[in-house]
Amino acid sequence: MEIGIIGLPKSGKTTIFNALTKGKADIGSYTTGGPNFGVVKVPDPRLDGLDEIFHPKKKTAAEVRYVDVGVPPKGLGKTEGLGGQFFVHMSQADALLHVVRTFDDDSVPHIEGSIDPARDIDIMNMELTFSDLSILEKRLQKIELSLKAAKPHEREGLPKEQSLLERIKTALEEDVPIREQQLPDDEKKLISGYQFLTAKPLLLVANIGEESLPQAGSLEEEWRTRYLRPQVNVAALCGKLEMELAQLEDADAQEFRSSMGLEEAALDRMIRLSYDLLGLISFFTVVSDEVKAWSIQRDTPAIKAAGKIHSDMERGFIRAEVIGYHDMVRYGSIAEGRKKGLVHVEGKSYIVKDGDVITFLFNV
């Protein structure tokens, strides 16, 4: 899973990046340097439980990759600010994490001259929308030219795509992002190659000051009322504090966090919210002395889950032997689970469940 971090300059998005990745990226003003990348392990106590049962040589967690690309202030709000590295990296992301500044700091003046989260959200939404509109207009122009030049048998599919893109464009011009346009699965598949930015799930993160921590819960409720939509979620955290805590040893950070009434590390919480937003679950494999967690979309059939591991496993799929995590822990081994009738054999269409421990049999 890859999460693209977006936000206006001086919103604290690189601070949030450091908090989520335990990184040390420069949090100074915008530079033309390259993007910041960070990979973190997905915390999952079930992986530890399987490790205690099997004692493998290797324990491999699922991973989340964060990318933070600077957005130049010039042109923001005038549909000129996005493009280049920003578009390339954000178009490849599975979801966007939008950092919105709510903290006040005279030493870090806001590029718009005042703190106004609603305005900042509107500015970034507008930029993402214009990015998508630009792609749509260029593609529609190409389709129009192709329809004029193509022979009748060469036009197959173009009118359907043209109609869909025009419908999407009209809705975007009415401020309806693609993620909210309720497209059927076949239409989503048709446009998936364009990697439209407003089609991506969005996590709005209010970057609050430390003095506002007691009000974080009420702020989240307020934002949920205002911004909660399909494939949109909200959260509030203090990026500066979480970045500082991320540099401490885990035990020290947890002790400090508890003393301040913070229940969950920002890293853990953002991963959990991202999984929920993207509809992801985890299954586990125990193969070649390795216990490994895999992330897949909810409602994924067994054959596609096998393909997540290797394309050969999908191509030569025979069957899947499945036991639930809790049954595995209760009886301590696959052999004991099989004796109790808890290991079930499934075919290609079996829908993988969160926590399944699966052995795939295949032949190529």
C-alpha positions as CSV (number, residue, x, y, z in Angstrom):
1,M,0.0,0.0,0.0
2,E,1.3,3.4,-0.9
3,I,0.0,6.6,0.6
4,G,0.7,10.0,-0.9
5,I,1.0,12.9,1.5
6,I,-0.4,16.2,0.2
7,G,-1.0,19.6,1.7
8,L,-0.2,23.3,1.2
9,P,3.3,24.5,2.0
10,K,3.9,25.1,5.7
11,S,1.0,22.9,6.6
12,G,3.4,20.5,8.4
13,K,3.0,17.6,5.9
14,T,6.7,16.7,6.1
15,T,6.4,16.8,9.9
16,I,3.6,14.3,9.6
17,F,5.7,12.2,7.2
18,N,8.4,12.0,9.8
19,A,5.9,11.1,12.5
20,L,4.5,8.3,10.5
21,T,7.8,6.9,9.2
22,K,10.1,7.7,12.2
23,G,12.0,9.7,9.5
24,K,14.2,12.7,9.7
25,A,13.4,14.6,6.5
26,D,14.1,18.3,6.4
27,I,11.0,20.1,7.7
28,G,12.2,23.5,6.4
29,S,10.4,25.5,3.7
30,Y,9.7,24.1,0.3
31,T,12.7,23.1,-1.7
32,T,13.1,21.7,-5.2
33,G,14.7,18.6,-3.9
34,G,13.4,15.1,-4.5
35,P,10.5,13.5,-2.7
36,N,10.7,11.9,0.7
37,F,10.0,8.2,0.8
38,G,9.4,6.1,3.9
39,V,8.4,2.4,4.5
40,V,6.9,1.2,7.7
41,K,5.8,-2.2,9.0
42,V,2.1,-2.7,9.6
43,P,1.7,-3.6,13.3
44,D,-0.3,-6.8,13.7
45,P,-0.3,-8.7,17.0
46,R,-1.6,-11.8,15.1
47,L,1.7,-12.0,13.3
48,D,3.4,-12.2,16.7
49,G,1.0,-14.9,17.8
50,L,1.9,-17.0,14.7
51,D,5.6,-16.4,15.4
52,E,5.2,-17.8,18.9
53,I,3.6,-21.0,17.4
54,F,5.9,-21.7,14.5
55,H,9.2,-20.1,15.7
56,P,10.2,-19.4,12.0
57,K,13.5,-18.0,11.0
58,K,11.8,-15.0,9.5
59,K,8.7,-12.9,10.4
60,T,7.6,-10.6,7.7
61,A,4.9,-7.9,8.2
62,A,3.0,-6.1,5.5
63,E,4.3,-2.7,4.6
64,V,3.0,0.8,4.0
65,R,5.0,3.2,1.8
66,Y,4.6,6.9,2.3
67,V,5.7,9.5,-0.2
68,D,5.9,13.3,0.5
69,V,6.5,15.6,-2.5
70,G,6.9,19.4,-2.1
71,V,4.3,21.6,-3.7
72,P,5.6,25.0,-4.8
73,P,3.5,27.8,-3.4
74,K,3.5,29.7,-6.7
75,G,0.3,29.2,-8.6
76,L,-1.6,27.4,-5.8
77,G,-5.2,28.4,-5.9
78,K,-4.8,29.5,-9.5
79,T,-4.7,25.9,-10.9
80,E,-1.0,26.3,-11.7
81,G,0.6,24.6,-8.7
82,L,0.4,20.9,-9.4
83,G,2.3,18.8,-11.9
84,G,5.8,17.4,-12.4
85,Q,7.0,15.2,-9.6
86,F,3.9,15.8,-7.6
87,F,1.5,14.4,-10.1
88,V,3.8,11.5,-11.0
89,H,4.1,10.3,-7.4
90,M,0.5,11.1,-6.3
91,S,-1.0,9.3,-9.4
92,Q,0.8,6.1,-8.3
93,A,-0.5,6.3,-4.7
94,D,-3.3,4.0,-3.5
95,A,-4.7,6.8,-1.3
96,L,-4.0,10.4,-0.4
97,L,-3.4,11.8,3.1
98,H,-4.2,15.5,3.1
99,V,-2.5,17.4,5.9
100,V,-4.5,20.5,6.8
101,R,-3.0,23.1,9.1
102,T,-5.0,24.2,12.2
103,F,-2.1,25.1,14.4
104,D,-1.0,28.8,14.9
105,D,2.7,29.6,14.9
106,D,4.0,33.1,14.2
107,S,7.4,31.8,13.3
108,V,5.8,29.8,10.5
109,P,3.5,32.2,8.6
110,H,0.7,30.7,6.6
111,I,1.1,31.2,2.8
112,E,-2.4,32.6,2.7
113,G,-1.8,34.9,5.6
114,S,-4.2,33.3,8.1
115,I,-5.3,29.9,9.5
116,D,-8.4,28.7,7.7
117,P,-8.7,25.0,7.3
118,A,-11.9,25.0,5.2
119,R,-10.2,27.4,2.7
120,D,-7.1,25.3,2.5
121,I,-9.1,22.1,1.9
122,D,-11.0,23.9,-0.9
123,I,-7.7,25.1,-2.5
124,M,-6.2,21.6,-2.6
125,N,-9.5,20.0,-3.7
126,M,-9.6,22.5,-6.5
127,E,-6.1,21.7,-7.6
128,L,-6.8,18.0,-7.6
129,T,-9.9,18.6,-9.6
130,F,-8.2,20.8,-12.2
131,S,-5.5,18.1,-12.6
132,D,-8.2,15.5,-13.4
133,L,-10.0,17.9,-15.7
134,S,-6.8,18.5,-17.7
135,I,-6.4,14.8,-18.3
136,L,-10.0,14.4,-19.3
137,E,-9.9,17.2,-21.8
138,K,-6.8,15.9,-23.4
139,R,-8.2,12.4,-23.7
140,L,-11.5,13.7,-25.0
141,Q,-9.7,15.6,-27.7
142,K,-7.8,12.5,-28.8
143,I,-11.0,10.5,-28.9
144,E,-12.7,13.1,-31.0
145,L,-9.8,13.0,-33.5
146,S,-9.8,9.2,-33.5
147,L,-13.5,9.1,-34.2
148,K,-13.1,11.4,-37.2
149,A,-10.1,9.5,-38.7
150,A,-11.0,5.9,-37.8
151,K,-12.8,3.4,-40.0
152,P,-16.2,2.1,-38.6
153,H,-14.6,-1.2,-37.3
154,E,-11.8,0.8,-35.6
155,R,-14.2,2.9,-33.5
156,E,-15.4,0.1,-31.2
157,G,-15.3,1.2,-27.6
158,L,-14.5,4.8,-28.2
159,P,-18.1,6.2,-28.1
160,K,-18.6,4.4,-24.7
161,E,-15.4,5.8,-23.3
162,Q,-16.2,9.3,-24.6
163,S,-19.7,9.2,-23.0
164,L,-18.2,8.1,-19.7
165,L,-15.5,10.7,-19.6
166,E,-17.9,13.5,-20.6
167,R,-20.2,12.5,-17.7
168,I,-17.3,12.4,-15.3
169,K,-16.1,15.8,-16.5
170,T,-19.5,17.4,-16.1
171,A,-19.7,16.1,-12.5
172,L,-16.2,17.3,-11.7
173,E,-17.1,20.8,-13.0
174,E,-20.0,20.7,-10.5
175,D,-17.5,20.0,-7.7
176,V,-18.2,16.3,-7.4
177,P,-14.9,14.3,-7.1
178,I,-14.7,11.1,-9.0
179,R,-14.7,9.0,-5.8
180,E,-18.2,10.3,-5.1
181,Q,-19.7,9.7,-8.5
182,Q,-20.9,6.2,-7.8
183,L,-19.5,4.6,-10.9
184,P,-20.3,0.9,-11.5
185,D,-17.3,-1.5,-11.3
186,D,-17.0,-1.8,-15.1
187,E,-16.7,2.0,-15.5
188,K,-14.2,2.2,-12.6
189,K,-12.1,-0.4,-14.4
190,L,-12.3,1.5,-17.7
191,I,-10.8,4.6,-16.1
192,S,-8.4,3.0,-13.7
193,G,-5.4,3.5,-16.0
194,Y,-5.8,7.3,-15.8
195,Q,-5.1,7.4,-12.1
196,F,-7.3,10.3,-11.5
197,L,-6.4,12.1,-8.2
198,T,-10.0,12.8,-7.1
199,A,-10.8,9.1,-7.6
200,K,-8.4,8.1,-4.8
201,P,-9.6,7.5,-1.2
202,L,-8.8,10.5,0.9
203,L,-7.8,10.9,4.6
204,L,-8.1,14.4,5.9
205,V,-5.7,15.0,8.8
206,A,-6.0,18.1,11.0
207,N,-2.5,19.1,12.1
208,I,-3.2,20.6,15.5
209,G,-1.0,22.4,18.0
210,E,-0.1,20.7,21.3
211,E,-2.3,23.2,23.2
212,S,-5.3,21.8,21.2
213,L,-4.8,18.2,22.1
214,P,-7.7,18.2,24.6
215,Q,-10.0,19.3,21.8
216,A,-8.8,16.8,19.2
217,G,-11.8,14.5,19.7
218,S,-14.4,17.3,19.3
219,L,-12.5,18.6,16.2
220,E,-12.7,15.2,14.6
221,E,-16.5,15.0,15.3
222,E,-16.9,18.4,13.8
223,W,-14.9,17.4,10.7
224,R,-16.8,14.1,10.4
225,T,-20.1,16.0,10.2
226,R,-18.7,18.4,7.6
227,Y,-16.4,16.2,5.4
228,L,-17.3,12.6,5.9
229,R,-18.1,11.1,2.5
230,P,-17.7,7.7,0.7
231,Q,-14.0,6.9,0.7
232,V,-13.2,9.9,2.9
233,N,-12.2,9.9,6.5
234,V,-10.8,12.4,9.0
235,A,-8.4,12.5,11.9
236,A,-6.7,15.0,14.1
237,L,-3.1,14.8,15.5
238,C,-0.3,17.0,16.6
239,G,2.4,16.4,14.0
240,K,5.1,18.2,15.9
241,L,4.6,16.1,19.1
242,E,4.2,12.9,17.2
243,M,7.4,13.5,15.2
244,E,9.3,14.0,18.5
245,L,7.8,10.9,20.0
246,A,8.7,8.9,16.9
247,Q,12.4,9.5,17.6
248,L,12.1,7.9,21.1
249,E,12.4,4.3,22.0
250,D,8.9,2.6,21.8
251,A,8.6,2.1,25.6
252,D,9.6,5.7,26.4
253,A,7.2,7.1,23.7
254,Q,4.3,5.0,25.0
255,E,4.9,6.2,28.6
256,F,5.0,9.8,27.5
257,R,2.0,9.3,25.3
258,S,0.0,7.7,28.1
259,S,0.9,10.6,30.5
260,M,-0.7,13.0,27.9
261,G,-3.8,10.9,27.5
262,L,-3.0,9.7,24.0
263,E,-4.2,6.2,23.4
264,E,-2.5,5.3,20.1
265,A,0.7,6.3,18.2
266,A,0.1,8.3,15.0
267,L,1.9,5.7,12.9
268,D,-0.5,2.9,14.1
269,R,-3.6,5.0,13.9
270,M,-3.0,6.3,10.3
271,I,-2.3,2.7,9.2
272,R,-5.5,1.5,10.8
273,L,-7.5,4.3,9.2
274,S,-5.9,3.8,5.9
275,Y,-6.8,0.0,5.9
276,D,-10.4,0.9,6.7
277,L,-10.5,3.6,4.0
278,L,-9.1,1.2,1.4
279,G,-11.1,-1.8,2.5
280,L,-8.0,-3.9,3.2
281,I,-7.7,-7.1,5.2
282,S,-4.8,-9.3,6.1
283,F,-4.2,-13.0,5.6
284,F,-1.1,-15.1,6.6
285,T,1.1,-17.7,5.1
286,V,3.6,-20.1,6.8
287,V,6.0,-21.3,4.1
288,S,9.7,-22.1,4.0
289,D,10.3,-21.2,7.6
290,E,8.7,-17.8,7.2
291,V,5.5,-16.4,8.7
292,K,4.2,-13.5,6.5
293,A,1.3,-11.1,6.4
294,W,-0.3,-10.1,3.2
295,S,-2.7,-7.2,2.6
296,I,-5.5,-7.6,0.1
297,Q,-8.9,-6.0,-0.7
298,R,-11.8,-7.2,1.2
299,D,-13.9,-9.8,-0.8
300,T,-10.8,-11.0,-2.7
301,P,-11.2,-14.6,-4.0
302,A,-8.5,-17.2,-3.1
303,I,-7.1,-17.4,-6.6
304,K,-6.4,-13.6,-6.6
305,A,-4.9,-13.8,-3.1
306,A,-2.6,-16.5,-4.4
307,G,-1.6,-14.1,-7.2
308,K,-0.7,-11.5,-4.6
309,I,2.1,-13.9,-3.5
310,H,3.2,-14.9,-7.0
311,S,1.7,-15.0,-10.5
312,D,2.6,-18.6,-10.9
313,M,0.5,-19.5,-7.9
314,E,-2.5,-17.8,-9.5
315,R,-1.9,-19.4,-12.9
316,G,-1.4,-22.9,-11.4
317,F,-3.9,-22.7,-8.6
318,I,-5.2,-26.1,-7.4
319,R,-6.7,-25.4,-4.0
320,A,-6.3,-23.5,-0.7
321,E,-6.1,-25.0,2.8
322,V,-7.5,-22.5,5.3
323,I,-7.7,-22.2,9.0
324,G,-8.8,-19.1,10.9
325,Y,-6.2,-17.3,13.1
326,H,-8.1,-17.8,16.4
327,D,-8.5,-21.5,15.7
328,M,-4.8,-21.8,14.9
329,V,-3.8,-20.1,18.2
330,R,-6.4,-22.2,20.1
331,Y,-5.0,-25.5,18.9
332,G,-1.4,-24.6,18.3
333,S,-0.8,-26.2,14.9
334,I,-2.3,-26.8,11.5
335,A,-2.1,-30.6,12.3
336,E,-4.2,-30.2,15.4
337,G,-6.6,-27.9,13.6
338,R,-7.0,-30.5,10.9
339,K,-7.8,-33.2,13.5
340,K,-10.6,-30.9,14.9
341,G,-12.0,-30.4,11.4
342,L,-11.1,-26.7,11.4
343,V,-8.8,-26.8,8.3
344,H,-11.1,-26.4,5.3
345,V,-10.2,-27.0,1.6
346,E,-11.3,-24.2,-0.7
347,G,-11.4,-23.5,-4.4
348,K,-10.7,-20.5,-6.6
349,S,-13.8,-18.6,-5.6
350,Y,-13.4,-18.8,-1.9
351,I,-13.5,-15.3,-0.4
352,V,-10.5,-14.8,1.8
353,K,-11.4,-13.6,5.4
354,D,-9.4,-11.3,7.6
355,G,-7.0,-13.4,9.7
356,D,-7.1,-16.5,7.5
357,V,-3.9,-18.6,7.6
358,I,-3.6,-20.1,4.1
359,T,-1.6,-22.8,2.4
360,F,-1.9,-22.6,-1.4
361,L,-1.4,-25.6,-3.5
362,F,-0.5,-25.0,-7.1
363,N,1.2,-26.6,-10.1
364,V,2.9,-24.9,-13.1
